[in-house]
Amino acid sequence: MRKILSAALAMFAVASASTAIAADKQWHVTGVINDGLATVFTCTNRSTMAQSVTVTVYNKAGGVDASGTIGSIAPQATVNFGSNAVVSFGGGIDFNLGVSTPLHSGSAVVSAPAKVYCTAFVIDPTNPVPTTTFTLPMFKSATQKGQ
């Protein structure tokens, strides 16, 4: 009986380790806003299989403001999550997160598997040719350069 239990525990440990290896990457984004400007998270799937991406936006106090998941991003496809609709994308926001207005000094966590690459930027959402746009920093895990 002990041998069976030991074998079962060993198999569980191996299964848990492989799940941990395949776990999503988490990227932390600072400077998320939704107040006259919108924040957009763009992710491209470079794997050979459909993938899932989740974006969670936090308010300044640390509470969850909005969250969304696109469950099946085709290989080589790109998706856009937006804090709000963006006119210059011509309907290209695939998932409107519905972030509160106003949102100042927010943050976000983007969870994506390996071979899915994401970026975040702020854009003027109301003009067909944006008058303002700038990228936001993305940090892997909680470590920063020098730690």
N, C-alpha and C positions, 0 to 999 in steps of 0.2 A: 504494500500500500504506500509506503514511504517513497519507493522508487517511482511509482506512478505519479504521486504528488510532486516530487522533485522534477520529474520530466515535464509535467504540466506547467510548473512554475518557470522552468527554463524556456519552454516554448513561448510562454507569455512574455518573458523578459526580451526574447529575440523579436517578437512581434511588436512590442512597445518601442524597442530601439529603432526598428525600421520605420515605424510611424513617426517617431521623433525626427529621423533623418529627412523624411518626406514632408515635414511640417512646413507651413507657409512662412515666407519671409515677412517680417513686419518692418515697415518704414514709418517713421514718425515725422510729421510735417508741422512746422511752426508757422505762425503768421496767417492762419486761415481767417478770411473776412467774408462778409456778405452784407455790405452796406453801401450801395452805389457801385461797388465793384463786386465781382463774383470770383470764387475760387473754382478751378477746374483741375481734375485729376485725370490724366490720360494714361492708359495702360495698353501695351501691345503684347500679344501672346506669340512668342517665338518658338514654342514647343510644337510637337507634331500631333498633340491631342488637345481637345477643348479643355479650357481651364476656368476656374472661378476666382473672382476678385471681390474683396469687401473693402469698403471705405467707411470709416466711422469718424464723425466730426464731434469734437468736444468744445463746449463753451469755455470762457475765460476761467470760470470757477471749477472746471474739471468735469462737469456733468455731460452726459451724452446728449448732443443736440440733434443729431440725425445719423442714420446709418443706411447703407444700401449694399446689395450684393448682385453682381451679374453672374449668374450661375453657369453660363456656357459661352465662353469667348472662343470662337473658332480659331484654329491654327492660323497664324500670320495676321489675324484681325486686330484692330485697335478699337477700344471703347473709351468713352468720355463720361465721367461722373461730374456733375456740376452742382455747386451750392445753389444755383439758380439757372434759369434759362439764359442762353447767350445768343443774341441776334446774329453775330458774325459767323456762328457755326451753322447757320441755315438749318436748324433742327438737328444738328449733329450731337447734341447732348443725349447720350443713350440712357442716362439715369439721372433725373433731377432729384437730388438728395433732399430738397425741401428744407434747407437750413434756415433757422430763424433770422429775421431781419429786425434790428441790426445785430450782427455778430462781429465783435471786435476782439482781436487777440486770441482767436481760437486756435485749436490744433486738430490734427487728424492722425489716424493710424490707417495705413493701407496694407492689407494682408493679401499677398499674392504668392503663388508657387514659383519654383525655380523656372527660369526662362520666360517669365512675365516681367516686363520692364515698365516702370511707371515714372511719371514726372508730375509736378504740381506747379500751377501758375495762377496768377491773379490777372483778371481781364475786365475791361469795361464791357458789361453785358448788353448795353442798350444801343450801341452804334454798329452799323454794318462794317465799318472800318474802325477797329478799336483805337481809341486815343490813348489808352493806358494798358500796359501789360508788363508783367515782370514775373520771374520764376521764384518759387519758394524753396527753401532748403529742405532736403529729405535726409534723415539720419537712420541708419540701420540699427535696430535694437536700441538700447539706451546709452551706448558708448559713443563718445565723440573723440575726435582727433586729440591725442595726448593722454588719453586714459588707458 
